[in-house]
Every structure is written in structure tokens, then in C-alpha cells.
Amino acid sequence: MTLTTGPEFKNDAHHVVLWTKQEFEGDLKTEYDYTRTDEAPNCVTILYIEATGSGEEPYAKDITKWNELRKVPAMTTYFRNKNLPIITEGRIGLRHMFTRSARHANFRVSKPAAKPV
């Protein structure tokens, strides 16, 4: 899958976040092939792990319940709720800031192997 954002630098409406349908819990191992396809000199791509809302209105624990608030996926919407609860479950998301593009393949999520005693 190729994930491409809008071309306008510093325009939050040109960010993109792709979320898993499935929610996950506990320790996770994520693996995927990532191939950068842009030449942007700045901006980032981010992997969100176990993303949830705070549970306080309007940020329901299930982030899909407040999609309307993320029509413009500004990064401040995701991490500037104060005194947030500890995260132990949620969805996984791939975020690209404006001007970024990459191919993602072979995306796998699993539980890490138990460590020997």
C-alpha cells in the first residue's frame, strides 16, 4: 500500500492517519516493510501503538467515535489532552505529515515471545 499525503507544507489538512479496524491490548510486536517514496527534507512519519481517547468528552475511549474532530488530523489533537490515563489498549495508526509518501507492506502485529526465566 502506498500512503501519500497532500503536498502543502504546514497545512494540517494535508496530514493523513490510517487506523487499524482491530484494537490491541498489552505488549505488542509490530513489523512491516517501509519504503520511503518522497524526497521531503522535513516532516515525519509516525507509528501510533494502542491509541485511545482519554474517555472524557468529547474524546471517547474508542477513537472512531470522534472521527469528526479529526477531519483535519492536526497532531495536537492526538497528544495535548492533559493528565492522560496510561494506555494499555487501542488501535494502531500510520501517520504521515504533509508532503510525505511511503510504501507499507507485510504489516504484522503479534504478541512478543515470552522471555526465558
C-alpha positions in Angstrom: 0.0 0.0 0.0 1.3 3.5 -0.8 0.3 6.2 1.6 0.6 9.7 0.2 -0.3 13.0 1.9 -1.1 16.4 0.5 1.7 18.5 -1.0 1.3 21.7 1.0 3.9 22.2 3.8 2.4 23.4 7.1 -1.2 22.6 6.1 -2.6 20.2 8.7 -5.4 19.2 6.3 -2.6 17.5 4.3 -1.7 15.1 7.0 -3.1 11.5 6.9 -3.6 8.8 9.6 -4.6 5.3 8.7 -6.0 3.3 11.6 -6.5 -0.5 12.1 -10.0 -1.7 12.5 -8.8 -4.1 15.2 -8.0 -3.0 18.7 -5.0 -4.5 20.5 -4.1 -4.9 24.2 -0.9 -5.4 26.2 2.7 -5.9 24.9 2.8 -5.9 21.1 5.3 -6.6 18.3 4.7 -4.7 15.1 6.6 -5.5 11.9 6.3 -4.0 8.4 8.3 -3.1 5.4 8.7 0.6 4.9 9.9 2.2 1.7 10.2 6.0 1.6 8.9 7.3 -1.8 9.2 11.1 -1.2 12.1 13.4 -1.0 10.8 15.8 1.6 13.6 17.4 3.6 11.5 17.6 6.8 8.3 16.3 8.5 7.9 12.8 9.8 6.0 9.5 9.6 4.8 8.0 12.9 3.6 4.7 14.1 0.9 5.0 16.8 0.5 2.0 19.1 -2.6 1.4 21.2 -4.1 4.7 20.5 -7.2 5.6 22.5 -9.1 8.7 23.6 -9.0 9.9 27.2 -12.5 8.8 27.9 -13.6 12.3 28.8 -16.0 14.1 26.5 -15.6 14.6 23.6 -12.7 12.1 23.4 -14.4 8.7 23.8 -12.0 5.9 24.6 -12.8 4.4 21.1 -11.1 6.9 18.8 -13.5 6.1 15.9 -16.3 7.7 18.0 -14.7 11.1 17.5 -13.6 10.9 13.9 -15.5 14.2 13.3 -12.9 16.0 15.5 -10.1 14.7 13.3 -11.3 15.7 9.9 -8.2 17.9 9.8 -5.7 15.5 11.5 -3.6 18.1 13.3 -1.1 16.4 15.6 -2.2 18.5 18.6 -5.5 16.6 18.6 -3.6 13.4 19.5 -1.3 14.3 22.3 -2.3 17.6 24.1 -5.1 16.1 26.4 -3.6 17.0 30.0 -3.2 14.2 32.6 -4.0 11.4 30.2 -4.6 7.9 31.5 -2.0 5.2 31.0 -2.5 3.5 27.6 -2.9 -0.3 27.6 -5.1 -0.9 24.6 -6.3 0.6 21.4 -5.8 0.8 17.6 -2.6 1.1 15.6 -2.2 4.0 13.2 0.2 5.0 10.5 0.6 8.8 10.4 2.3 10.8 7.6 2.7 14.6 7.9 2.2 16.8 4.9 4.5 16.2 1.9 5.3 12.6 2.9 4.8 9.4 1.0 5.8 5.8 1.6 5.0 2.2 0.7 4.0 -0.1 3.6 3.9 -3.8 3.1 3.7 -7.0 5.1 2.1 -5.3 8.2 2.0 -7.8 11.1 1.0 -7.4 14.7 1.8 -10.1 17.3 2.5 -10.7 20.9 6.2 -10.8 21.7 7.6 -14.2 22.7 7.9 -14.7 26.4 11.4 -14.1 27.8 13.1 -17.1 29.3 13.4 -17.1 33.1 
